[in-house]
Amino acid sequence: MPKFTITLRKAEAMDAMGIVVPEKIVAGFGQGKRPKVTVTLNGYTYRSTVAVMGGKFMLPLAKVQIGRASCRE
């Protein structure tokens, strides 16, 4: 299972946050550009799908997930 360290980033023009996923990680899944993944953030686990936003591979991060993972906005 691939692991990598992240820094949460808030979208400049939106009330949204996301996780940038390195291209080599996405390619390693062998499921195309939108692989289904399981994310663990500070011990909190949720399921999601990688999306391409602004030319980057991203995982969306909802406010509820931020709170449950005890992350700061």
N, C-alpha and C positions, 0 to 999 in steps of 0.2 A: 504494500500500500504506500503510495507516494506521500511524503510529508514535506512541507515547506513552511517557512516563517513568513508572516505577513505584517503589514502595517495597514490598519483600517484607514480608508480615505472617504471623505464626504464629497459627494458630487457638488460642484460649485453652484450650479443653477437650480438644484433640486434639494428636497429634504429626503435624501437617500444616501445609503452607504453601500459599499461593495468591496469585494476582495478580488484583486487582480491575480489571475492564475497564469503562471508562466506557460508559454506555448509548448515547451518540451514536456511539461506535465500533462497537458491536454492530449498531445500526440501520443504519449505513453499509454493512455487508456485504450487507444485503438478503436474508438467508437465515433469517430468524426469530430465535428466542431461543437457538438452539444451533448457531451456525455453526462449521464446521470451519475451523481456522486453522493457520498456521505461525508459530511463536514463535521469535524470536532473542533470546537473553539473553547478554550479554557475549561474543558471537561464536558461541555454541553454539545450534544450531537444532534444534527438535523440532516434531512435529505434535500437535495437541490439539483438543479441542472445548470451546467456552465452555459453562458450566453456570450455572444460577441457584441460588445457595446463600444462604440467609438474606436473600432479597430483593435480592441483588447479583449482577451478572454476574461470574463468576470463572473463572479458568483454574487447574486443579490443578497443583501443582508437587511432584514426587516428590523424595525425597532424592537419587536418582541424577542427576536433572536439576540439582539445586542444586550437586552436586559437579562435574559436567561443565561447568557454566557458571561455576564458581569463585565462587559466591555464598556469603555467610555466613548461617547460620540466626539 
